[in-house]
Amino acid sequence: MSVSHLPAILQPKEEDIQMMLSAGVHTGTRNSDSSMTDYIWRRRNDGVHILNIGATWEKLILAARVIVAIENPEDVIAISARPYGMRAVLKFAHYTGCQSIAGRFTPGTFTNQITKQFREPRLLVVTDPRTDSQSVREASYVNVPVVAFCDSDSPLQFVDVAIPANNKGKYSIGLLYWLLAREILRLRGSVSRSSEWDVPVDLFFHRDVEELKKNEEEQAAKLEEAAFEDATPETAPAAEATNLVAAPPAYDAPPAGDQYQAATSW
């Protein structure tokens, strides 16, 4: 798959397209916004809209070029109020050097200078323009451009660079932020295009606390079972040996005549 508007060096590889398809980046929702019709490829029989992956890759490259154009990486803020995007936002900020706001966005962060968490960014990266509508609206008040991952039903008001993608699945969100961070580092020259990025995409995926606890309990139970199985063959012969040593010697009863003679001899 090739994107006609991009040079050969920025064309997606087959592995990238396969990862996007397996993560469900192209899967939209049953509803669609009128401003997203240009990014919708078709509609399935069950009513789910399918997004154009070529447009997704093209907008990812454009967003990476916009972010790299800012001199100070800390002037970029990545925001996600959706739980599935919190870990991805934190990892994206860690590897690209930008700031992040994971969780609830405090109103007045961009407009009220009295607040302690007041910030003056030059660019905003938003996971969902509907969930993060407060930050998008405040960014429009202070003339801050917004880059947003937009689903088929997402509003594009106050959004400057819309990346058509599935912004509701945890694998899709994690992969999108991983691809964006990788492209930013490649444009900066930190990562070579000839070699793979050594950061796995799994680090950007959301992890449920309950699932982690269950996995830890299962692993602990397996370790206990393995330790018990390893200990049982060694203890069994030892127990048999102790039984043999501790057993009293057998008593040989004398014949009946000897017993009578011993009893009458006194």
Backbone bond lengths (Angstrom), bond angles and torsions (degrees), N, CA, C in turn:
res aa  C-N    CA-C-N  psi(-1)  N-CA   C-N-CA  omega(-1)  CA-C   N-CA-C  phi
1 M - - - 1.459 - - 1.520 109.48 -
2 S 1.321 116.82 132.23 1.453 121.75 -178.38 1.518 109.57 -129.22
3 V 1.334 114.97 147.37 1.456 122.27 176.76 1.519 107.12 -105.23
4 S 1.322 116.99 120.41 1.460 121.72 -170.94 1.521 112.50 -67.54
5 H 1.326 117.79 -26.60 1.461 120.37 -175.13 1.524 112.85 -83.09
6 L 1.321 118.78 -6.97 1.456 121.62 -175.32 1.525 110.47 -107.99
7 P 1.335 117.50 149.42 1.470 119.42 174.11 1.515 111.40 -69.03
8 A 1.316 115.46 171.98 1.467 119.83 -174.38 1.523 111.82 -65.19
9 I 1.325 117.53 -32.40 1.465 119.86 -177.36 1.519 112.16 -69.85
10 L 1.331 116.95 -24.76 1.466 120.99 -178.04 1.524 113.12 -99.66
11 Q 1.325 117.60 6.30 1.454 120.48 179.79 1.530 110.02 -70.55
12 P 1.329 117.48 145.01 1.480 119.16 178.78 1.518 111.40 -72.69
13 K 1.327 114.64 148.86 1.452 120.69 175.02 1.527 109.70 -88.28
14 E 1.312 114.30 166.27 1.467 119.22 179.57 1.523 111.07 -64.96
15 E 1.328 117.47 -33.46 1.461 120.48 179.14 1.526 110.74 -66.10
16 D 1.338 116.87 -38.83 1.458 119.70 179.04 1.528 111.66 -64.10
17 I 1.322 116.40 -42.75 1.468 119.89 179.20 1.522 110.78 -65.65
18 Q 1.333 117.49 -39.62 1.458 120.23 178.63 1.527 111.22 -64.83
19 M 1.323 117.17 -39.30 1.464 120.21 177.58 1.532 110.79 -64.82
20 M 1.311 117.10 -40.89 1.460 120.38 179.86 1.528 111.26 -66.00
21 L 1.317 116.18 -38.57 1.468 119.13 179.29 1.526 111.31 -70.37
22 S 1.329 116.79 -40.78 1.468 119.62 -179.60 1.525 111.68 -68.75
23 A 1.333 117.63 -30.06 1.465 120.90 178.61 1.521 112.65 -82.77
24 G 1.315 118.21 -7.67 1.462 120.71 178.97 1.514 113.53 77.26
25 V 1.331 117.68 31.28 1.464 120.34 179.57 1.524 110.87 -65.26
26 H 1.322 117.20 -31.03 1.462 121.40 -176.07 1.525 112.99 -82.84
27 T 1.313 118.78 -8.41 1.467 121.49 -175.48 1.516 110.06 -83.71
28 G 1.314 116.40 120.81 1.456 121.57 178.48 1.515 111.75 -97.32
29 T 1.322 116.06 -148.89 1.458 122.35 179.75 1.528 109.39 -119.13
30 R 1.311 115.50 177.72 1.464 119.85 178.05 1.523 112.04 -74.23
31 N 1.311 116.83 -25.25 1.462 120.87 179.00 1.524 109.42 -96.28
32 S 1.322 114.96 158.85 1.463 119.97 178.95 1.517 108.81 -143.08
33 D 1.329 114.11 144.64 1.455 120.99 176.42 1.528 108.82 -93.72
34 S 1.326 115.72 148.56 1.464 119.28 -177.12 1.524 112.18 -64.30
35 S 1.336 116.99 -28.43 1.456 119.80 -179.94 1.520 113.35 -79.57
36 M 1.331 118.15 -9.90 1.464 122.46 -179.43 1.524 112.58 -101.04
37 T 1.297 118.80 7.25 1.466 120.91 -176.86 1.531 112.18 -65.49
38 D 1.325 117.76 -29.00 1.466 119.98 -179.92 1.519 112.30 -69.72
39 Y 1.328 117.48 -21.53 1.461 121.38 -177.58 1.522 113.10 -100.32
40 I 1.322 118.14 -3.23 1.471 122.05 -179.97 1.524 108.76 -91.93
41 W 1.334 115.04 126.46 1.466 119.79 -179.22 1.528 110.88 -80.10
42 R 1.320 116.89 -56.07 1.459 120.38 177.81 1.522 109.33 -159.56
43 R 1.311 115.25 -178.62 1.462 121.85 -179.42 1.521 108.80 -123.28
44 R 1.339 115.95 131.45 1.452 120.33 -178.74 1.523 110.61 -76.02
45 N 1.334 114.83 173.63 1.456 119.82 -179.78 1.526 112.77 -66.97
46 D 1.337 116.89 -27.98 1.462 120.15 178.95 1.520 112.34 -84.07
47 G 1.327 118.16 3.02 1.456 120.84 175.89 1.515 115.35 94.80
48 V 1.345 118.56 -2.35 1.458 121.76 -178.91 1.525 109.15 -83.41
49 H 1.329 116.11 133.17 1.452 121.15 179.68 1.537 110.15 -83.27
50 I 1.315 115.65 141.35 1.466 122.69 178.18 1.524 108.03 -108.07
51 L 1.346 114.76 126.63 1.458 120.45 -178.44 1.532 110.89 -86.90
52 N 1.304 115.38 158.83 1.465 122.11 -179.87 1.528 108.80 -84.10
53 I 1.330 115.68 114.03 1.468 119.89 -177.40 1.531 110.82 -70.08
54 G 1.325 117.21 -31.08 1.460 119.38 177.01 1.519 111.66 -61.64
55 A 1.327 116.69 -40.76 1.464 119.88 176.29 1.519 111.27 -68.25
56 T 1.330 116.63 -34.08 1.472 119.87 177.26 1.520 110.83 -61.94
57 W 1.334 117.07 -47.05 1.464 120.06 179.93 1.531 111.22 -65.69
58 E 1.314 116.58 -40.74 1.465 120.06 -179.88 1.524 111.23 -62.14
59 K 1.328 117.25 -41.88 1.463 120.31 179.57 1.525 111.38 -73.52
60 L 1.323 118.70 -29.29 1.459 120.62 174.35 1.532 110.77 -62.83
61 I 1.316 116.37 -43.79 1.463 120.37 178.09 1.521 110.11 -64.26
62 L 1.319 117.34 -42.31 1.464 120.63 179.08 1.523 111.06 -62.65
63 A 1.333 117.37 -43.99 1.470 120.45 179.35 1.528 110.92 -63.75
64 A 1.342 117.27 -39.60 1.467 119.65 178.48 1.522 110.99 -64.16
65 R 1.310 117.58 -39.05 1.465 120.68 178.56 1.526 111.06 -67.17
66 V 1.322 116.98 -36.28 1.466 120.32 177.52 1.521 110.68 -66.31
67 I 1.333 117.10 -42.79 1.470 120.81 -178.68 1.527 110.87 -67.43
68 V 1.334 116.75 -39.55 1.465 119.87 -179.02 1.531 110.63 -68.20
69 A 1.322 117.83 -27.83 1.466 120.76 -178.68 1.523 112.75 -67.26
70 I 1.326 118.87 -16.77 1.465 122.21 178.44 1.528 108.26 -82.77
71 E 1.344 115.91 126.91 1.460 120.20 -173.09 1.522 111.87 -64.04
72 N 1.320 116.75 -49.55 1.465 121.01 -177.68 1.528 109.15 -94.90
73 P 1.328 118.80 115.30 1.475 119.15 -179.80 1.525 113.48 -62.11
74 E 1.333 118.04 -25.04 1.458 120.20 -178.74 1.527 112.62 -71.59
75 D 1.321 117.68 -10.40 1.460 120.54 176.23 1.526 112.23 -79.99
76 V 1.324 116.81 -2.35 1.467 122.20 176.91 1.521 108.28 -102.20
77 I 1.323 116.75 134.02 1.464 122.09 179.69 1.530 108.49 -123.34
78 A 1.315 115.52 127.21 1.467 122.45 174.98 1.525 108.47 -101.83
79 I 1.318 116.33 129.42 1.464 121.89 -172.93 1.527 109.27 -125.10
80 S 1.324 115.54 140.40 1.459 121.25 174.63 1.520 108.87 -153.39
81 A 1.320 116.06 112.50 1.459 120.71 172.16 1.521 111.65 -88.58
82 R 1.311 116.83 -15.04 1.460 121.05 177.90 1.523 109.51 -76.16
83 P 1.332 118.47 133.86 1.484 119.85 -177.54 1.517 113.58 -59.72
84 Y 1.330 117.97 -34.84 1.456 120.50 -178.36 1.524 112.18 -67.85
85 G 1.321 118.25 -17.13 1.454 120.39 -177.73 1.513 114.48 -104.70
86 M 1.322 117.84 -1.62 1.474 119.71 -176.30 1.531 111.48 -66.42
87 R 1.303 116.94 -48.44 1.463 119.88 -179.69 1.519 110.87 -64.94
88 A 1.331 117.15 -39.37 1.461 120.67 179.49 1.525 111.22 -63.70
89 V 1.331 117.04 -38.91 1.468 121.03 179.57 1.531 110.34 -66.32
90 L 1.317 116.79 -42.78 1.468 120.37 179.83 1.529 111.02 -64.23
91 K 1.316 117.64 -43.06 1.459 120.65 178.83 1.528 111.05 -67.98
92 F 1.323 116.61 -38.75 1.463 120.30 177.83 1.527 110.71 -61.64
93 A 1.330 116.31 -43.30 1.466 119.97 178.08 1.523 111.50 -66.33
94 H 1.333 116.98 -34.28 1.461 120.05 -178.65 1.525 111.71 -67.15
95 Y 1.329 117.19 -42.45 1.461 120.41 -174.18 1.526 112.77 -86.37
96 T 1.316 118.79 -23.00 1.463 120.63 -179.34 1.522 112.72 -101.17
97 G 1.328 118.64 -13.73 1.449 121.17 179.01 1.513 115.34 86.40
98 C 1.321 118.25 7.53 1.461 120.41 179.94 1.532 110.18 -89.97
99 Q 1.327 116.47 178.96 1.453 121.75 177.40 1.527 109.81 -94.03
100 S 1.321 115.29 165.78 1.461 119.88 -177.97 1.519 109.82 -144.79
101 I 1.321 114.82 149.64 1.465 122.96 173.09 1.524 106.09 -130.20
102 A 1.317 116.69 103.06 1.461 122.35 -179.73 1.520 108.87 -104.66
103 G 1.305 116.31 123.94 1.453 120.60 -178.04 1.516 111.60 109.04
104 R 1.324 114.51 -152.61 1.463 119.51 -175.97 1.530 110.59 -69.48
105 F 1.331 115.66 134.67 1.458 121.88 176.42 1.522 109.04 -89.60
106 T 1.327 116.56 122.56 1.468 120.88 -179.48 1.523 109.71 -75.86
107 P 1.318 118.79 122.32 1.470 119.86 178.24 1.528 111.13 -60.67
108 G 1.313 115.61 138.59 1.446 121.59 -178.59 1.515 114.24 93.52
109 T 1.332 117.85 4.03 1.468 120.03 -179.15 1.527 111.58 -63.10
110 F 1.334 117.46 -33.46 1.459 121.03 -179.22 1.532 113.23 -101.42
111 T 1.325 117.80 -11.71 1.469 120.24 -173.28 1.525 113.80 -118.21
112 N 1.321 118.68 -29.06 1.465 121.66 -176.56 1.525 109.28 -99.07
113 Q 1.330 116.39 110.00 1.458 120.74 -177.07 1.526 113.42 -76.16
114 I 1.310 117.89 -11.47 1.461 120.60 -178.66 1.527 110.96 -77.92
115 T 1.308 117.71 -28.71 1.462 120.81 -175.80 1.526 110.84 -65.96
116 K 1.345 115.24 151.46 1.460 120.46 -178.74 1.526 111.75 -69.88
117 Q 1.321 116.95 -32.83 1.453 120.55 -177.38 1.527 112.36 -92.79
118 F 1.328 117.66 25.00 1.465 120.96 -179.57 1.533 109.91 -65.91
119 R 1.333 115.92 133.29 1.458 121.85 -179.46 1.524 109.54 -135.95
120 E 1.322 113.80 153.71 1.457 121.22 178.50 1.528 109.46 -126.50
121 P 1.311 118.27 78.58 1.469 120.25 -178.19 1.532 111.22 -79.84
122 R 1.313 114.26 165.53 1.457 121.22 174.33 1.520 111.91 -106.46
123 L 1.324 117.04 -14.14 1.463 121.40 179.30 1.511 109.41 -154.15
124 L 1.324 115.17 146.13 1.460 121.88 -178.26 1.523 108.81 -123.07
125 V 1.331 116.51 133.06 1.466 122.86 174.15 1.520 107.13 -115.23
126 V 1.327 116.69 118.05 1.460 122.67 -170.83 1.526 109.14 -117.50
127 T 1.338 115.80 138.35 1.464 120.05 179.13 1.521 111.88 -76.47
128 D 1.323 117.68 -43.35 1.459 121.93 -178.76 1.529 108.07 -142.32
129 P 1.325 119.26 116.33 1.474 119.77 -179.35 1.520 113.44 -66.26
130 R 1.318 118.40 -17.19 1.464 119.44 177.89 1.526 110.76 -84.62
131 T 1.320 117.39 -46.04 1.463 120.56 178.07 1.525 111.45 -69.14
132 D 1.319 116.78 -37.94 1.467 122.48 -179.59 1.522 111.00 -98.89
133 S 1.308 116.70 39.10 1.468 120.42 -175.82 1.526 112.28 -66.91
134 Q 1.333 117.46 -31.33 1.462 119.75 -179.09 1.529 110.87 -64.99
135 S 1.314 117.31 -45.40 1.467 120.29 179.29 1.525 111.44 -67.07
136 V 1.326 117.23 -36.52 1.464 119.83 178.45 1.522 110.72 -66.09
137 R 1.307 116.81 -40.70 1.471 120.03 179.74 1.526 111.24 -66.88
138 E 1.325 116.51 -42.86 1.464 118.67 178.50 1.520 111.20 -66.10
139 A 1.316 117.86 -34.07 1.462 120.24 176.71 1.530 110.96 -63.31
140 S 1.325 117.23 -34.23 1.463 119.87 177.33 1.523 111.84 -69.22
141 Y 1.338 117.19 -28.00 1.465 120.08 178.01 1.527 111.91 -68.45
142 V 1.326 117.26 -33.98 1.467 121.45 -175.17 1.533 111.68 -107.82
143 N 1.343 116.70 15.64 1.470 122.26 174.66 1.537 112.30 59.15
144 V 1.336 116.20 48.19 1.453 122.09 176.24 1.526 108.17 -105.69
145 P 1.325 118.79 124.55 1.476 119.93 178.63 1.524 111.54 -67.35
146 V 1.317 115.24 152.14 1.466 121.89 -174.09 1.527 109.37 -125.67
147 V 1.337 115.11 129.51 1.460 122.94 170.07 1.512 107.21 -107.90
148 A 1.332 117.75 126.62 1.462 120.68 -172.79 1.516 110.17 -137.38
149 F 1.347 115.55 143.59 1.462 122.35 169.08 1.522 107.53 -84.95
150 C 1.313 116.79 117.14 1.463 121.59 -171.54 1.516 109.97 -116.52
151 D 1.320 115.64 129.89 1.451 122.45 175.13 1.528 109.11 -86.67
152 S 1.322 116.24 -177.61 1.461 119.26 -177.14 1.527 112.49 -67.27
153 D 1.335 118.52 -20.97 1.455 121.47 -178.88 1.525 112.32 -109.84
154 S 1.337 118.85 14.91 1.455 121.26 -176.74 1.528 110.83 -84.13
155 P 1.341 117.42 139.25 1.471 119.85 175.21 1.527 110.43 -77.57
156 L 1.315 116.43 142.44 1.463 121.67 -178.11 1.519 112.71 -104.28
157 Q 1.304 117.39 16.83 1.463 119.77 178.21 1.530 109.88 -70.14
158 F 1.318 116.27 131.45 1.471 124.79 -179.02 1.528 112.82 66.33
159 V 1.324 118.55 14.56 1.465 122.63 177.11 1.522 108.28 -101.90
160 D 1.328 117.13 125.84 1.462 121.61 -177.31 1.520 112.51 -92.49
161 V 1.331 117.77 -41.94 1.464 122.16 177.82 1.519 107.29 -124.07
162 A 1.323 116.00 109.03 1.468 121.65 -179.20 1.519 108.91 -99.98
163 I 1.334 116.14 122.81 1.461 122.31 177.09 1.527 107.33 -101.94
164 P 1.327 118.84 106.29 1.475 119.95 -178.26 1.521 110.99 -69.54
165 A 1.311 116.15 116.76 1.469 120.33 -177.68 1.525 108.79 -165.84
166 N 1.308 114.96 166.26 1.458 121.98 176.02 1.529 108.88 -77.70
167 N 1.313 117.41 110.73 1.465 121.36 -178.37 1.522 112.32 -105.63
168 K 1.328 117.18 24.95 1.464 121.27 -179.76 1.532 112.92 -119.04
169 G 1.308 118.34 -18.33 1.462 120.89 178.61 1.518 111.34 -94.10
170 K 1.332 115.96 143.49 1.467 118.96 -176.74 1.526 111.63 -70.35
171 Y 1.317 118.00 -34.10 1.466 119.57 178.39 1.523 110.84 -72.25
172 S 1.316 117.05 -37.48 1.458 120.36 179.48 1.527 111.04 -66.34
173 I 1.330 117.05 -45.45 1.466 120.43 -179.63 1.520 110.80 -63.90
174 G 1.335 116.97 -44.82 1.458 119.76 179.72 1.518 112.74 -62.49
175 L 1.336 116.75 -41.64 1.464 119.88 179.92 1.524 111.16 -67.43
176 L 1.327 118.23 -38.91 1.466 120.89 -179.90 1.526 111.54 -62.94
177 Y 1.320 116.81 -45.17 1.461 119.30 178.34 1.523 111.29 -67.81
178 W 1.325 117.71 -33.63 1.467 120.74 177.20 1.522 110.83 -66.31
179 L 1.335 117.31 -44.26 1.464 120.71 177.90 1.526 111.55 -64.44
180 L 1.334 116.58 -40.18 1.460 119.88 179.71 1.531 111.16 -66.27
181 A 1.324 116.93 -43.11 1.463 120.23 178.46 1.526 111.32 -65.04
182 R 1.315 117.50 -40.00 1.466 120.34 178.83 1.521 111.94 -64.34
183 E 1.322 116.20 -41.12 1.467 119.63 179.76 1.528 111.12 -68.53
184 I 1.322 117.31 -35.94 1.469 120.75 177.06 1.529 110.32 -63.20
185 L 1.322 116.76 -45.19 1.462 120.14 179.87 1.525 111.32 -67.62
186 R 1.312 117.25 -33.01 1.463 119.14 176.93 1.523 111.53 -68.68
187 L 1.324 117.04 -40.80 1.463 119.77 178.07 1.532 111.42 -67.60
188 R 1.298 117.87 -31.16 1.467 120.87 176.29 1.524 112.56 -76.45
189 G 1.313 117.02 -17.60 1.448 120.63 -178.37 1.505 114.14 92.18
190 S 1.324 118.05 5.42 1.467 120.54 -179.83 1.522 112.14 -75.66
191 V 1.328 117.03 -29.86 1.463 122.36 -178.63 1.525 107.86 -123.08
192 S 1.315 116.03 134.48 1.463 120.82 179.58 1.525 110.56 -80.63
193 R 1.335 115.29 144.86 1.465 118.95 177.83 1.523 112.26 -77.22
194 S 1.302 117.00 -18.40 1.464 120.02 -179.41 1.522 113.14 -77.86
195 S 1.329 117.35 -18.55 1.471 121.52 -178.54 1.519 109.94 -120.30
196 E 1.317 115.58 159.20 1.449 121.19 179.74 1.527 110.63 -77.83
197 W 1.320 115.26 150.22 1.465 120.47 175.87 1.518 108.72 -73.03
198 D 1.335 116.36 130.96 1.464 120.63 -173.51 1.521 113.22 -76.42
199 V 1.319 118.77 -2.27 1.467 121.78 179.16 1.532 108.46 -91.65
200 P 1.322 119.00 119.81 1.470 119.63 179.59 1.516 111.95 -72.32
201 V 1.312 114.89 151.32 1.462 119.68 -178.32 1.523 111.70 -71.58
202 D 1.332 117.76 -17.84 1.463 120.58 -179.22 1.523 112.37 -63.45
203 L 1.317 117.59 -24.94 1.463 120.00 -179.62 1.523 111.78 -67.00
204 F 1.312 117.97 -22.21 1.457 121.78 -177.71 1.530 112.46 -90.58
205 F 1.326 117.79 -6.26 1.462 120.85 -177.41 1.526 110.28 -82.36
206 H 1.312 114.66 147.57 1.465 120.74 177.24 1.525 109.65 -70.08
207 R 1.351 115.66 140.90 1.464 121.44 178.28 1.515 108.85 -123.19
208 D 1.313 115.04 123.98 1.455 120.51 179.61 1.522 109.83 -78.78
209 V 1.324 116.12 137.51 1.466 120.24 -177.80 1.526 110.81 -66.25
210 E 1.326 117.43 -40.74 1.463 120.20 -179.63 1.525 111.31 -64.95
211 E 1.330 116.40 -40.76 1.455 119.04 178.52 1.529 110.93 -64.88
212 L 1.329 116.60 -39.27 1.466 119.32 177.73 1.521 111.36 -63.12
213 K 1.354 116.99 -40.86 1.461 119.91 178.16 1.530 111.27 -63.60
214 K 1.344 116.28 -42.18 1.460 119.02 178.94 1.526 111.02 -63.20
215 N 1.320 116.46 -42.59 1.462 119.21 179.41 1.523 111.54 -64.08
216 E 1.327 116.78 -40.22 1.461 119.69 177.67 1.522 111.72 -64.52
217 E 1.335 116.83 -41.16 1.461 119.67 178.06 1.527 111.31 -64.80
218 E 1.333 116.39 -41.10 1.460 118.90 178.33 1.523 111.62 -64.29
219 Q 1.316 116.65 -41.80 1.460 119.49 178.45 1.527 111.42 -64.90
220 A 1.338 116.84 -40.08 1.461 119.90 178.50 1.527 110.90 -64.55
221 A 1.329 116.70 -40.55 1.467 119.64 178.34 1.533 111.22 -64.59
222 K 1.342 116.40 -40.25 1.463 119.16 178.32 1.525 111.31 -64.58
223 L 1.324 116.57 -39.50 1.466 119.41 178.41 1.519 111.62 -64.86
224 E 1.338 116.66 -39.40 1.460 119.65 177.61 1.522 111.46 -64.63
225 E 1.334 115.95 -42.13 1.466 118.71 178.27 1.520 111.31 -63.49
226 A 1.334 116.21 -41.96 1.462 119.35 179.51 1.532 111.06 -64.85
227 A 1.311 117.12 -40.66 1.465 119.90 178.42 1.523 111.41 -65.48
228 F 1.335 117.61 -38.32 1.464 120.93 178.54 1.512 111.13 -66.88
229 E 1.344 116.62 -40.60 1.460 119.82 179.30 1.521 110.85 -66.40
230 D 1.320 117.08 -37.17 1.466 119.30 178.74 1.524 111.99 -69.72
231 A 1.328 117.12 -29.47 1.467 120.18 -176.49 1.520 112.70 -83.46
232 T 1.319 120.54 -29.56 1.459 122.83 -175.52 1.528 114.45 -63.76
233 P 1.323 123.64 -41.77 1.478 119.94 179.43 1.512 113.41 -65.38
234 E 1.313 118.86 -28.79 1.456 121.28 -179.22 1.524 111.95 -78.57
235 T 1.313 118.88 -34.05 1.463 121.43 -176.73 1.518 112.63 -80.07
236 A 1.329 118.90 -25.01 1.459 120.48 -176.63 1.532 112.49 -64.62
237 P 1.346 120.40 -50.01 1.481 118.57 178.02 1.514 112.32 -63.01
238 A 1.312 118.22 -33.86 1.457 120.27 178.88 1.519 110.58 -63.08
239 A 1.328 116.37 -40.65 1.458 119.78 179.65 1.525 110.77 -65.18
240 E 1.351 116.21 -39.82 1.455 118.84 178.50 1.527 110.59 -64.34
241 A 1.326 115.95 -39.24 1.459 119.12 -179.62 1.517 111.26 -64.96
242 T 1.316 117.25 -41.60 1.462 119.69 178.80 1.513 111.25 -64.76
243 N 1.325 117.11 -36.82 1.464 119.47 177.72 1.530 110.93 -64.08
244 L 1.335 116.07 -39.04 1.457 118.16 -179.87 1.520 111.71 -68.25
245 V 1.315 116.14 -38.90 1.464 118.89 -178.84 1.522 111.31 -71.19
246 A 1.311 115.69 -40.73 1.463 119.61 -174.19 1.521 112.57 -78.25
247 A 1.315 119.17 -13.48 1.461 120.57 -176.89 1.532 109.84 -68.64
248 P 1.332 119.33 132.40 1.479 121.48 179.68 1.515 110.42 -70.02
249 P 1.334 117.33 154.34 1.471 119.76 179.77 1.532 111.03 -68.77
250 A 1.312 113.87 149.75 1.472 119.16 -178.77 1.543 109.90 -69.73
251 Y 1.381 117.79 143.86 1.467 123.39 -178.31 1.522 108.36 -99.85
252 D 1.334 115.91 123.09 1.459 120.96 178.96 1.529 108.51 -93.28
253 A 1.290 116.09 113.34 1.477 120.64 -178.82 1.532 109.43 -73.95
254 P 1.329 118.77 137.75 1.489 121.08 177.50 1.514 110.20 -72.74
255 P 1.312 116.97 163.07 1.482 119.82 177.23 1.535 111.52 -62.91
256 A 1.322 114.27 163.63 1.474 119.61 -176.12 1.531 111.19 -64.03
257 G 1.319 118.15 -38.63 1.462 120.21 179.84 1.509 112.55 -63.83
258 D 1.308 117.42 -39.94 1.457 121.07 179.26 1.512 110.75 -64.25
259 Q 1.361 115.90 -39.19 1.462 119.10 179.09 1.546 109.99 -62.81
260 Y 1.332 116.93 -42.10 1.482 119.21 -178.67 1.522 111.07 -67.78
261 Q 1.350 115.14 -38.60 1.459 118.16 -179.77 1.513 111.05 -68.25
262 A 1.337 116.38 -38.41 1.471 119.40 178.54 1.505 110.86 -68.53
263 A 1.325 117.94 -30.77 1.461 120.14 -178.15 1.542 110.67 -77.94
264 T 1.350 119.84 -30.87 1.461 122.13 -175.44 1.537 112.80 -96.52
265 S 1.351 115.20 -4.91 1.452 116.07 -175.53 1.509 112.83 -71.79
266 W 1.282 118.19 -21.36 1.447 117.24 -179.16 1.514 109.76 -89.59
